[in-house]
Amino acid sequence: RSFWARWLNIQADEAKLFLWVAGLYFLMASSNMILDNFVETTFLRRYGVENLPLVYMANSVVAFFSMGALMGLMIRYPSGRLLRDMMICFGVMMALLRIVVGLEISLVYPLLFLLRSQVQVLNAMVFWNLANDLFNTRQSKRIFPLVSAAGMLGGILASAGTPWLNRLLALDNFMLAYAVLAIAAAAVVWRISVLFPPLTLTERSTSRAKRERTSMVKEIKNVWPLMKTSTLVLIMVLITFLPNILIPIMNYIFNFTVSQSFGTEQGMLAFFGYFRAFLSTISFIILMFVGKIYNRWGLPVALMFHPANYVIAFLGLLLHFDLVVAMYARISTQVLRDTINNPAREVLMGLFPPKNRAVLKTFLRGTVVRIGIVLGSGATMLAEDVFHPRYLSIIGIVLGTAWLLSAIWLKKAYSRILLDLISQDMVDLKSLERSDMDDLFQDKKAQAQLLQACAASEGHACVWFAEVMRSQKVPDLDEQLLAMLPGKQEATAIELLDMISPQAAAQALPVFRQLAASGRPGLTAALARAAARMDQPEGQEFLRGLLEDHQPPLVKGRRAKFYYL
């Protein structure tokens, strides 16, 4: 096997495209990190931390409209062309604003803060849209984590190299460095579009013509019927809404403590560079082991870690408001968000069929996220003149506790939610990867509910429940299935017999004899087939008994195959 297949699970014909896309994301992440360190340092030192709440509020309002505008552009234009033009536009804009910075116009710093936030969010949306055009669903499961790792590596190197870059270029010229990297990324996008045309313009126009821009009111109307019929939808609204209120609060507190701790631009810039490099490295390492967390505790428990840590972080800031605690709060919340919480939430989102999933994603990532950020930004702005930022931690503790209670609600209702969704055909389990299925049903209570559902159902539903339990290696499954067999319809019992393991001969053969007494030819043939897989002495004895009591040709053939082949 080649290096790509052996180490990265990439096929030979995918390697070239992967390298181009990973290189593109590396450039984008590097440029974003350089811009982050420059903008936050200059804003805090030259414009003042006391203006952050107002800028956060303005940023959330601007994002409200910019994301809507971008969705309209994404419907009209191919992702490659749109991303290329955006990178060029933002690069040129930063180069021009470098002139304004030299004129010492103070209002340029809040403008840069707003522009930085929009650039990163909008570029990321278009990039992943392009990646989805270039790779199909099967490929994306394997390749997207590697692309994300390339971006994380770019961020680590750019952030760790920030102090060196400052000595080489001077701080204000970081804007020119961003412009160069952005235009280089645009060139890579152009080259990708030439070498790997994702879709013809006709195909894209046809597919996008069916998509509509939806207003906030329409999004709520679309999702309201789902909220009324599904507890999971309501919980997902809560675990999306509450953290997005907390993000602006946490960001403000962190930046406030940094501003109070560093009196010079050089010191603050070096801190941001090394801090973000360390943060990205921690995330990179934990991503390699996050699967073990799901396997050990299950998905609902994994979703409790992030809100519980938010409560701990805000409590620490309330009791001891300094840079060390703020660093812990920022590192822990961002790492848990990126490595555990967001992937786990995506697995839950994957439960829904494509139609419902599209409605929910639009609502959660659009309306819910934007409202949450506006409220969080508003809280920081209103509290600015009322009390010290440390007391924003009280709001954080209250909201974090509400978020944690939502996750606990999910844990308690998890098994019932899954089975209700299955029974109402609101869940798309067949489209999930086996690893995602394992995450969903790792919970012991969910496995117990599966067993009850299997015992109470017939036909394909019963068999499907049994297959899921077998894949989960539910303890004593053979005994449980054998106990169900006498009460099942013939067609269901025949399929369940194929799931009895060969090692269960001692428990299985008495049940087999009981079923054989019914004299149904189809069931008797299935019993013979199951007995042929059992350990030799017990299987032979049972088949001899079948031969004496039943004479259908199919049974004789099964017996002959067992003895003579």
C-alpha positions as CSV (number, residue, x, y, z in Angstrom):
1,R,0.0,0.0,0.0
2,S,1.1,3.6,-0.7
3,F,2.1,6.1,2.0
4,W,-1.3,7.9,1.5
5,A,-3.4,4.8,2.0
6,R,-1.3,3.3,4.8
7,W,-0.9,6.4,7.0
8,L,-3.7,8.8,6.1
9,N,-6.4,6.5,4.6
10,I,-6.3,8.5,1.3
11,Q,-6.6,6.7,-2.0
12,A,-4.0,7.4,-4.6
13,D,-6.4,9.2,-6.9
14,E,-7.4,11.5,-4.0
15,A,-3.9,12.5,-2.9
16,K,-3.4,15.4,-5.3
17,L,-6.7,17.0,-4.6
18,F,-6.2,16.5,-0.8
19,L,-2.8,18.3,-1.0
20,W,-4.3,21.3,-2.8
21,V,-7.3,21.6,-0.5
22,A,-5.2,21.1,2.7
23,G,-2.6,23.7,1.4
24,L,-5.4,26.1,0.8
25,Y,-6.8,25.7,4.3
26,F,-3.2,25.9,5.7
27,L,-2.8,29.4,4.1
28,M,-6.3,30.5,5.2
29,A,-5.7,29.5,8.8
30,S,-2.2,31.0,8.9
31,S,-3.5,34.4,7.6
32,N,-6.4,34.3,10.0
33,M,-4.1,33.7,13.0
34,I,-1.8,36.6,11.9
35,L,-4.8,38.9,11.6
36,D,-6.2,37.8,14.9
37,N,-3.0,38.6,16.8
38,F,-2.6,42.0,15.1
39,V,-6.2,43.1,15.4
40,E,-6.7,42.2,19.1
41,T,-3.4,43.6,20.2
42,T,-3.9,47.0,18.4
43,F,-7.5,47.3,19.4
44,L,-6.8,46.7,23.1
45,R,-3.7,48.9,23.3
46,R,-4.7,51.7,20.9
47,Y,-8.5,51.9,21.2
48,G,-9.2,50.5,24.7
49,V,-10.8,47.4,26.3
50,E,-13.7,49.6,27.6
51,N,-15.0,49.8,24.0
52,L,-15.1,46.0,23.5
53,P,-18.8,45.5,24.5
54,L,-20.0,48.1,22.0
55,V,-17.9,46.5,19.3
56,Y,-19.1,43.0,20.2
57,M,-22.7,44.3,19.9
58,A,-22.0,45.9,16.5
59,N,-20.2,42.8,15.3
60,S,-23.2,40.6,16.2
61,V,-25.6,43.0,14.3
62,V,-23.3,43.1,11.3
63,A,-23.0,39.3,11.3
64,F,-26.8,39.1,11.3
65,F,-26.9,40.8,7.8
66,S,-23.6,39.7,6.4
67,M,-24.4,36.0,6.8
68,G,-27.7,36.5,5.0
69,A,-26.0,38.3,2.2
70,L,-23.4,35.6,1.8
71,M,-26.2,32.9,1.6
72,G,-27.6,34.8,-1.3
73,L,-24.2,34.9,-3.0
74,M,-23.7,31.2,-2.4
75,I,-26.9,30.5,-4.2
76,R,-25.9,32.5,-7.3
77,Y,-22.2,31.8,-7.7
78,P,-19.9,28.7,-7.6
79,S,-18.1,28.3,-4.3
80,G,-14.6,28.4,-6.0
81,R,-15.2,31.7,-7.8
82,L,-16.8,33.2,-4.7
83,L,-14.0,32.2,-2.4
84,R,-11.3,33.4,-4.8
85,D,-13.0,36.8,-5.2
86,M,-13.5,37.2,-1.5
87,M,-9.9,36.4,-0.6
88,I,-8.7,38.9,-3.2
89,C,-11.2,41.5,-1.9
90,F,-10.3,41.1,1.7
91,G,-6.5,41.0,0.9
92,V,-6.7,44.3,-1.1
93,M,-8.9,45.8,1.6
94,M,-6.3,45.1,4.3
95,A,-3.5,46.5,2.2
96,L,-5.5,49.7,1.7
97,L,-6.4,49.9,5.4
98,R,-2.7,49.7,6.2
99,I,-2.4,53.3,4.8
100,V,-5.2,54.4,7.1
101,V,-3.5,52.9,10.1
102,G,-0.4,55.0,9.2
103,L,-2.6,58.1,9.3
104,E,-3.4,57.3,13.0
105,I,-7.1,57.5,12.6
106,S,-8.4,55.7,15.7
107,L,-11.7,54.6,14.2
108,V,-9.8,52.2,11.9
109,Y,-9.3,49.8,14.9
110,P,-13.0,49.0,15.6
111,L,-13.4,48.7,11.8
112,L,-10.6,46.2,11.7
113,F,-12.1,44.3,14.6
114,L,-15.5,44.0,12.8
115,L,-13.8,43.2,9.5
116,R,-11.6,40.5,11.0
117,S,-14.6,38.7,12.5
118,Q,-16.6,38.8,9.3
119,V,-13.7,37.7,7.1
120,Q,-13.0,34.6,9.2
121,V,-16.6,33.4,9.5
122,L,-17.6,34.1,5.9
123,N,-14.4,32.6,4.3
124,A,-14.8,29.5,6.4
125,M,-18.4,29.0,5.3
126,V,-17.5,29.3,1.6
127,F,-14.4,27.1,2.0
128,W,-16.3,24.2,3.5
129,N,-19.0,24.6,0.8
130,L,-16.3,24.3,-1.8
131,A,-14.8,21.3,0.0
132,N,-18.3,19.6,-0.1
133,D,-18.4,20.2,-3.8
134,L,-14.9,18.6,-4.3
135,F,-15.4,15.6,-2.1
136,N,-18.4,13.3,-1.9
137,T,-19.9,12.2,1.5
138,R,-17.9,9.0,1.7
139,Q,-14.6,10.8,1.0
140,S,-15.4,13.7,3.4
141,K,-15.6,11.4,6.4
142,R,-12.0,10.4,5.9
143,I,-10.5,13.6,4.4
144,F,-12.1,16.5,6.2
145,P,-10.5,15.7,9.6
146,L,-7.1,15.7,7.8
147,V,-7.9,19.1,6.2
148,S,-8.9,20.5,9.6
149,A,-5.6,19.2,11.0
150,A,-3.7,21.0,8.2
151,G,-5.5,24.3,9.1
152,M,-4.7,23.7,12.8
153,L,-1.1,23.2,11.9
154,G,-1.1,26.5,9.9
155,G,-2.5,28.3,12.9
156,I,0.0,26.8,15.3
157,L,3.0,27.8,13.1
158,A,1.7,31.3,12.3
159,S,0.9,32.0,16.0
160,A,4.2,30.7,17.3
161,G,6.0,32.7,14.7
162,T,4.2,35.9,15.5
163,P,7.0,37.4,17.7
164,W,9.6,36.6,15.1
165,L,7.4,38.1,12.4
166,N,7.0,41.3,14.5
167,R,10.8,41.7,14.6
168,L,11.0,41.2,10.9
169,L,8.1,43.4,9.7
170,A,6.9,45.6,12.5
171,L,3.4,45.2,13.9
172,D,1.5,47.4,11.4
173,N,2.9,45.5,8.5
174,F,1.1,42.4,9.7
175,M,-1.8,43.7,7.5
176,L,0.4,43.4,4.4
177,A,1.5,39.9,5.5
178,Y,-2.2,39.0,5.7
179,A,-2.8,40.5,2.2
180,V,0.0,38.4,0.7
181,L,-1.3,35.2,2.2
182,A,-4.9,36.0,1.2
183,I,-4.0,36.6,-2.4
184,A,-1.8,33.4,-2.4
185,A,-4.9,31.5,-1.1
186,A,-6.9,33.0,-3.9
187,A,-4.3,31.8,-6.4
188,V,-4.6,28.3,-4.9
189,V,-8.4,28.4,-5.3
190,W,-8.1,29.4,-8.9
191,R,-5.7,26.5,-9.5
192,I,-8.0,24.0,-7.8
193,S,-10.9,25.2,-9.9
194,V,-8.8,24.6,-13.1
195,L,-7.4,21.2,-12.1
196,F,-10.5,19.8,-10.3
197,P,-13.7,21.4,-11.6
198,P,-16.2,20.3,-8.9
199,L,-19.4,20.8,-10.9
200,T,-20.3,22.4,-14.2
201,L,-21.9,25.8,-13.9
202,T,-25.1,24.3,-15.4
203,E,-25.3,21.6,-12.8
204,R,-24.6,24.1,-10.0
205,S,-27.1,26.6,-11.2
206,T,-29.8,23.9,-11.5
207,S,-29.1,22.5,-8.0
208,R,-28.9,26.0,-6.4
209,A,-32.0,27.3,-8.1
210,K,-34.0,24.9,-5.9
211,R,-32.7,26.5,-2.8
212,E,-34.4,29.5,-1.3
213,R,-33.3,32.2,1.1
214,T,-35.5,32.0,4.1
215,S,-36.3,34.8,6.6
216,M,-36.0,34.4,10.3
217,V,-39.8,34.2,10.7
218,K,-40.0,31.5,8.0
219,E,-37.1,29.5,9.7
220,I,-39.1,29.5,12.9
221,K,-42.3,28.4,11.1
222,N,-40.4,25.6,9.5
223,V,-38.9,24.2,12.7
224,W,-41.9,24.8,15.0
225,P,-43.7,21.5,14.0
226,L,-40.5,19.6,14.8
227,M,-40.1,21.3,18.2
228,K,-43.6,20.3,19.1
229,T,-43.1,16.6,18.2
230,S,-39.5,16.0,19.2
231,T,-37.9,16.5,22.6
232,L,-34.5,16.2,20.9
233,V,-35.1,19.3,18.7
234,L,-36.0,21.4,21.7
235,I,-32.9,20.2,23.6
236,M,-30.7,21.0,20.6
237,V,-32.1,24.5,20.4
238,L,-31.1,24.9,24.1
239,I,-27.6,23.5,23.8
240,T,-27.0,25.7,20.7
241,F,-28.6,28.9,22.1
242,L,-27.1,29.0,25.6
243,P,-23.4,28.6,24.7
244,N,-23.7,31.4,22.0
245,I,-24.8,33.8,24.8
246,L,-21.8,32.8,26.8
247,I,-19.2,33.2,24.1
248,P,-19.2,37.0,23.9
249,I,-19.1,37.2,27.7
250,M,-16.1,34.8,28.0
251,N,-14.3,36.6,25.2
252,Y,-14.8,40.0,26.8
253,I,-13.6,38.8,30.2
254,F,-10.5,37.2,28.7
255,N,-9.6,40.3,26.7
256,F,-10.1,42.5,29.7
257,T,-7.7,40.5,31.8
258,V,-5.1,40.5,29.0
259,S,-5.4,44.2,28.6
260,Q,-4.9,44.7,32.4
261,S,-1.9,42.4,32.4
262,F,0.2,43.8,29.5
263,G,1.1,47.4,29.2
264,T,2.9,47.3,25.9
265,E,2.0,46.1,22.4
266,Q,5.1,43.9,22.1
267,G,4.3,42.1,25.3
268,M,0.7,41.6,24.4
269,L,1.5,40.5,20.9
270,A,4.0,37.9,22.1
271,F,1.4,36.6,24.6
272,F,-1.3,36.2,22.0
273,G,1.2,34.4,19.7
274,Y,2.4,31.9,22.2
275,F,-1.0,31.5,23.9
276,R,-2.8,30.7,20.6
277,A,-0.1,28.3,19.5
278,F,-0.3,26.4,22.8
279,L,-4.1,26.4,22.5
280,S,-4.1,25.0,19.0
281,T,-1.5,22.4,19.9
282,I,-3.7,21.1,22.8
283,S,-6.7,20.9,20.5
284,F,-4.7,19.1,17.9
285,I,-3.6,16.4,20.4
286,I,-7.0,15.9,22.0
287,L,-8.6,15.4,18.6
288,M,-6.6,12.2,18.3
289,F,-8.2,10.7,21.4
290,V,-11.7,12.2,21.4
291,G,-13.2,8.9,20.2
292,K,-12.2,7.2,23.3
293,I,-14.3,9.6,25.4
294,Y,-17.4,8.8,23.4
295,N,-16.7,5.0,23.8
296,R,-16.1,5.2,27.5
297,W,-19.0,7.5,28.6
298,G,-21.4,7.8,25.7
299,L,-22.6,10.8,23.8
300,P,-25.0,12.4,26.4
301,V,-22.3,12.4,29.1
302,A,-19.7,13.8,26.6
303,L,-22.1,16.7,26.0
304,M,-22.1,17.5,29.7
305,F,-18.3,18.2,29.9
306,H,-18.4,21.6,28.1
307,P,-21.2,23.3,30.1
308,A,-19.8,21.8,33.4
309,N,-16.4,23.3,32.6
310,Y,-18.0,26.7,31.7
311,V,-19.6,26.8,35.2
312,I,-16.2,25.9,36.8
313,A,-14.4,28.5,34.7
314,F,-16.9,31.3,35.5
315,L,-16.8,30.3,39.2
316,G,-13.0,30.5,39.2
317,L,-13.2,34.0,37.5
318,L,-15.7,35.2,40.1
319,L,-13.5,34.0,43.0
320,H,-10.1,34.9,41.5
321,F,-10.2,37.4,38.6
322,D,-6.8,37.3,37.0
323,L,-4.9,36.3,33.8
324,V,-4.1,32.7,35.0
325,V,-7.7,31.8,35.6
326,A,-8.8,33.6,32.4
327,M,-6.2,31.6,30.5
328,Y,-7.6,28.3,31.9
329,A,-11.1,29.4,31.1
330,R,-10.3,30.3,27.5
331,I,-8.2,27.2,26.8
332,S,-10.5,24.7,28.4
333,T,-13.7,26.1,26.9
334,Q,-12.3,26.4,23.4
335,V,-10.7,23.0,23.4
336,L,-13.8,21.2,24.8
337,R,-15.9,23.1,22.2
338,D,-13.8,22.1,19.2
339,T,-12.8,18.6,20.2
340,I,-15.8,17.2,22.0
341,N,-18.9,19.3,22.1
342,N,-19.2,20.4,18.4
343,P,-18.5,16.9,17.0
344,A,-20.9,15.3,19.4
345,R,-23.6,17.8,18.4
346,E,-23.0,17.0,14.8
347,V,-23.6,13.3,15.5
348,L,-26.9,14.1,17.1
349,M,-27.8,16.3,14.0
350,G,-27.0,13.3,11.8
351,L,-29.9,11.4,13.4
352,F,-32.4,13.4,11.4
353,P,-33.4,12.6,7.7
354,P,-31.9,15.0,5.2
355,K,-35.1,17.1,4.8
356,N,-35.5,17.7,8.6
357,R,-31.7,18.1,9.0
358,A,-31.6,20.9,6.4
359,V,-34.4,22.8,8.2
360,L,-32.7,22.4,11.6
361,K,-29.2,23.4,10.5
362,T,-30.5,26.5,8.9
363,F,-32.5,27.4,12.0
364,L,-29.8,26.5,14.6
365,R,-26.7,27.9,12.8
366,G,-28.6,31.0,11.5
367,T,-31.4,32.3,13.8
368,V,-30.5,30.6,17.1
369,V,-26.7,31.4,16.9
370,R,-27.3,35.0,15.9
371,I,-29.9,35.7,18.6
372,G,-27.6,34.1,21.2
373,I,-24.6,36.2,20.2
374,V,-26.7,39.4,20.1
375,L,-27.9,38.7,23.7
376,G,-24.5,37.9,25.0
377,S,-23.0,41.0,23.4
378,G,-25.9,43.1,24.8
379,A,-25.2,41.7,28.3
380,T,-21.6,42.8,28.2
381,M,-22.5,46.3,26.9
382,L,-25.3,46.9,29.5
383,A,-23.1,45.7,32.3
384,E,-20.1,47.9,31.4
385,D,-21.2,50.9,33.4
386,V,-23.0,49.0,36.2
387,F,-20.4,46.6,37.6
388,H,-16.9,45.2,37.2
389,P,-16.5,42.5,34.4
390,R,-15.8,39.8,37.1
391,Y,-19.4,39.9,38.0
392,L,-20.4,39.0,34.5
393,S,-19.3,35.6,35.8
394,I,-22.5,35.4,37.7
395,I,-24.5,35.6,34.5
396,G,-22.2,33.0,33.1
397,I,-22.7,30.6,36.0
398,V,-26.5,30.9,35.7
399,L,-26.6,30.3,32.0
400,G,-23.9,27.6,32.2
401,T,-26.0,25.8,34.8
402,A,-29.1,26.0,32.6
403,W,-27.0,24.6,29.7
404,L,-25.7,21.8,31.9
405,L,-29.3,21.0,33.0
406,S,-30.3,20.8,29.3
407,A,-27.5,18.2,28.8
408,I,-28.7,16.3,31.9
409,W,-32.2,16.3,30.5
410,L,-30.8,14.8,27.3
411,K,-29.0,12.1,29.4
412,K,-32.2,11.2,31.2
413,A,-34.4,11.2,28.2
414,Y,-31.9,9.9,25.7
415,S,-33.0,6.3,25.3
416,R,-36.7,7.3,25.1
417,I,-35.9,10.1,22.5
418,L,-34.0,7.7,20.3
419,L,-36.8,5.1,20.3
420,D,-39.5,7.7,19.8
421,L,-37.7,9.1,16.8
422,I,-37.3,5.6,15.4
423,S,-40.9,4.7,15.9
424,Q,-42.0,8.0,14.2
425,D,-39.6,7.6,11.3
426,M,-38.1,10.9,12.2
427,V,-34.5,9.5,12.4
428,D,-32.2,8.5,9.7
429,L,-30.1,5.9,11.4
430,K,-29.3,3.9,8.3
431,S,-27.4,6.8,6.9
432,L,-25.1,7.0,9.9
433,E,-21.6,5.5,9.9
434,R,-21.0,2.6,12.2
435,S,-18.8,4.7,14.5
436,D,-21.6,7.2,14.9
437,M,-24.1,4.4,15.6
438,D,-21.7,3.2,18.3
439,D,-21.6,6.6,19.9
440,L,-25.3,7.0,19.9
441,F,-26.1,3.6,21.6
442,Q,-23.1,3.5,24.0
443,D,-25.3,4.5,26.8
444,K,-26.4,1.5,28.9
445,K,-29.9,2.8,29.4
446,A,-30.3,3.2,25.7
447,Q,-29.2,-0.4,25.2
448,A,-31.8,-1.6,27.8
449,Q,-34.5,0.4,25.8
450,L,-33.3,-1.3,22.6
451,L,-33.8,-4.7,24.2
452,Q,-37.4,-3.8,25.3
453,A,-38.2,-2.4,21.9
454,C,-36.9,-5.6,20.2
455,A,-39.0,-7.8,22.5
456,A,-42.1,-5.7,21.8
457,S,-41.8,-5.5,18.0
458,E,-42.0,-7.8,15.0
459,G,-40.6,-8.1,11.5
460,H,-38.0,-5.7,10.1
461,A,-38.1,-3.4,13.2
462,C,-37.4,-6.3,15.6
463,V,-34.5,-7.6,13.4
464,W,-33.1,-4.1,13.1
465,F,-33.1,-3.6,16.9
466,A,-31.3,-7.0,17.2
467,E,-28.7,-6.1,14.7
468,V,-27.9,-2.8,16.5
469,M,-27.6,-4.7,19.8
470,R,-25.3,-7.2,18.2
471,S,-23.1,-4.5,16.9
472,Q,-23.0,-2.9,20.3
473,K,-22.0,-6.3,21.9
474,V,-24.9,-6.1,24.4
475,P,-24.1,-8.5,27.3
476,D,-26.1,-11.8,27.3
477,L,-27.7,-11.0,23.9
478,D,-28.0,-14.7,23.0
479,E,-30.0,-15.4,26.1
480,Q,-32.2,-12.4,25.5
481,L,-32.9,-13.4,21.9
482,L,-33.6,-17.0,22.8
483,A,-36.1,-15.9,25.4
484,M,-37.9,-13.9,22.8
485,L,-38.1,-16.6,20.1
486,P,-41.1,-18.6,21.3
487,G,-43.3,-15.5,21.2
488,K,-42.2,-14.2,17.8
489,Q,-44.0,-14.7,14.5
490,E,-42.4,-17.3,12.2
491,A,-40.8,-14.8,9.8
492,T,-39.2,-12.8,12.6
493,A,-38.0,-15.9,14.5
494,I,-36.3,-17.2,11.3
495,E,-34.3,-14.0,11.0
496,L,-33.4,-13.9,14.7
497,L,-32.1,-17.5,14.6
498,D,-29.4,-16.4,12.2
499,M,-28.1,-14.1,15.0
500,I,-27.6,-16.8,17.6
501,S,-23.9,-17.3,18.1
502,P,-22.4,-20.8,17.8
503,Q,-21.1,-20.7,21.4
504,A,-24.7,-20.5,22.8
505,A,-25.4,-24.2,22.0
506,A,-26.2,-25.2,25.7
507,Q,-28.8,-22.5,26.0
508,A,-30.1,-22.6,22.5
509,L,-30.8,-26.3,21.9
510,P,-33.6,-26.6,24.5
511,V,-35.3,-23.6,22.9
512,F,-34.8,-25.1,19.4
513,R,-36.5,-28.3,20.5
514,Q,-39.4,-26.3,21.8
515,L,-39.8,-24.4,18.5
516,A,-39.3,-27.6,16.4
517,A,-42.3,-29.1,18.1
518,S,-44.5,-26.6,16.2
519,G,-43.8,-28.6,13.0
520,R,-43.6,-25.5,10.7
521,P,-41.3,-26.5,7.7
522,G,-39.8,-23.0,7.3
523,L,-39.0,-22.6,10.9
524,T,-37.7,-26.2,11.1
525,A,-35.3,-25.5,8.2
526,A,-34.0,-22.3,10.0
527,L,-33.5,-24.3,13.2
528,A,-31.5,-26.9,11.3
529,R,-29.4,-24.1,9.7
530,A,-28.8,-22.5,13.1
531,A,-27.9,-25.9,14.7
532,A,-25.4,-26.6,11.9
533,R,-23.4,-23.6,13.2
534,M,-23.4,-24.8,16.8
535,D,-20.6,-26.8,18.4
536,Q,-20.3,-30.2,16.8
537,P,-21.6,-32.7,19.4
538,E,-24.6,-30.6,20.5
539,G,-25.5,-29.7,16.9
540,Q,-25.3,-33.4,15.7
541,E,-27.5,-34.5,18.5
542,F,-30.2,-31.9,17.7
543,L,-30.1,-32.7,13.9
544,R,-30.5,-36.4,14.6
545,G,-33.6,-35.6,16.5
546,L,-34.9,-33.4,13.7
547,L,-34.3,-36.3,11.2
548,E,-36.3,-38.7,13.3
549,D,-39.2,-36.3,13.9
550,H,-39.4,-34.5,10.5
551,Q,-38.9,-35.6,7.0
552,P,-39.2,-32.6,4.7
553,P,-36.5,-32.7,1.9
554,L,-35.1,-29.3,2.9
555,V,-34.3,-30.6,6.4
556,K,-32.7,-33.7,5.1
557,G,-30.5,-31.7,2.8
558,R,-29.3,-29.5,5.7
559,R,-28.6,-32.7,7.7
560,A,-26.7,-34.2,4.8
561,K,-24.6,-31.1,4.3
562,F,-23.7,-31.1,8.0
563,Y,-22.6,-34.7,8.1
564,Y,-20.8,-35.1,4.8
565,L,-19.4,-31.8,3.7
